[in-house]
Amino acid sequence: MTAATRRCPICRKPRVAEHAPFCSTRCKDRDLVRWLDDGYALPGPRAVDEDADKA
């Protein structure tokens, strides 16, 4: 499979080498916002908030 046949993970349009693995700056920004807004999560137990224990 070549880069031309792979799809953008956000909108599924063909990806562009300049914005890989996305098709545009817009999709890159949408992905970043998802990360910053906790839209993505890794599986596993919740992390313990050590600062909450000190209060």
N, C-alpha and C positions, 0 to 999 in steps of 0.2 A: 504494500500500500504506500503510495507516495503522498507527500504533503498536500498535493492538489486535490486528492480524493478524500482526505480527512476533513471532518466537519468541526465547526466551532462548538465548544461544549455549552455555550449559552444559547445561541439561536439556531444552530445546526446548519448555517450557511457554510460554503467552502471557506476554509481558513486561508489567510494571507500570510506569507512569510514574514512580512514586516511586523505583524501583530501576533505571530504564532504564540500559543496555539489558538488564538482567536481570529475573528475575521475583521475586526475594527477596533479602534480606540474605545468606542462606546461599549463593546462587549468586555474589553479589558477592565474598564471602569466599573461595569456592573458586577463583575467577578470580585473586584477589590471591595466594593461596598458589601457584598455578601460576607466576605471574610471579616470586615470590620464590624458588621452588625450581628456577628455570631450566627450567620446563616449556615455555616458549615461547622461540623463537629466531628471529632475523631471518636470512634467507639471506645468505651471503657468507663470505669467508675468516675464519678464527679470528683474534681480536685477539691482538696480541703483548703478553705480560705484561712490561712495562718494569721492574717491581720485581724480577723473577727475574734479569734481566741484571746488576743491581747487586750481587747477593750473591756 
